[in-house]
Amino acid sequence: MAASAPWHSADAAHTLIKICNRQNPVDRTVGWVCENLGFCLGERVSPAYMSLSPGFPGTRDLLYYAKGYVTHVMCGDSPVGIPTLKYTAAMVGVGRLLNVPDPSDGVVALDSCGLVAPFNASWQRSPVANYYVGRMNHVDTTGRNGNWLVSQELQPLEWVLMHHTDGMELWPQEDEQKPEATEDAPPPDKKRVVPGVVRAKNKTAELRGLRVVGPDLMKQRVEVIRGRIAEQRAGPRADRVDQDPWDEDRRTAGGEGHGGQVDNLNGG
């Protein structure tokens, strides 16, 4: 998954250098806004945003590799975004000072954000879509402002909740009691694939299914992680002396090494 990522670099990084240095009154006025948003660290540009400057080593390679893994993209095309006292005016002002080309989320241009998506990607203004574009600003897509329920275009958290488990493979606790196999019923599988949301033609039914499935999925994930942490703290078990429990998780979740579904969660 990718949200408001500047795959074509961000020309704004050069302008941020001048703003963060606060060499004139205008920059001093806006500098505190940029620092509050994490763009500046004191009088220096945040290393994260410096890495987005054009020509930064590795930027082009990131896009090349990401195209093979990113299957869900969220982009904003308005610096106004979800109306808030803290961020709306600030993002509009920052977007103008940074001269980000329209349409943009105030920091990243829309064409740069969508560059990682396939050429024939179906972009929609609804969180149901894999490729989601809405009137969100750069702060909205971080989840700070939650969802604006009156508009399908302003629901970034709904999009994340709806798609973050797509293709995820869940497995039960090892000590869970499993029913014994009988002649009429085959032994239960250890692994079961649960989609992030029950796919339905009716959007209302789909969202209703999400509200039911989402909390259960999160609860199972938390319980599994807690169990793994408890195992590590207790030390290796007798039947796992030479095994890394996290390696076993990756194998259980769909493949040896870094090819499994668990690792893919980090890259989208």
C-alpha angles and dihedrals in degrees: 000000000000127000122190092333116168099225092167090052121251121268086197090077091078092050090049090061090063094042095049091049088056094209095162136032094260092054091048090054093051097033094081090053092053091047091051089052092050097250093115132041102200105304095340132082115252110261088234091061094040087060088060095061116115113270095021108151113262098017095111092044090055091058092047093055096037092059089068095053111026110093100158125052132181122192136174125216103187130063088206094066122152107001109254133153092227104048114015099076091036094055092047090051094045091049091055094045092049091048092225108181116248134284096046144129090245094271108034125044116234094238090054093049093049096046093097093058122092116268091247095044114146105233116197136177093233132086088232090074124088088222105048127184124175145153090280129134127219093269093051093057090056088062096243094125098042119214129326098216096194091070132046087210094064105053108102095152091051088055093051093046092047097051109024092093097044106135093000117148116217125196131190127245114280093236093050113125110244124198115253119251118254134188090262097043125046120225112279118256117249092221129049129180115228119188118224090246135002104262110234134166090227109075093207092055090048094054091045090054090050093057090053099043100037100069092043092053092049091049091052092049092051092049092050092049092048090052092052092049091049090052092052093049091049091052131241118322122237093255092047105047096130099034132093107224091216090055088053089051090055092049091047091049097059118300150002121288118343098343098085131103094254093063091046090062089074094054101041 
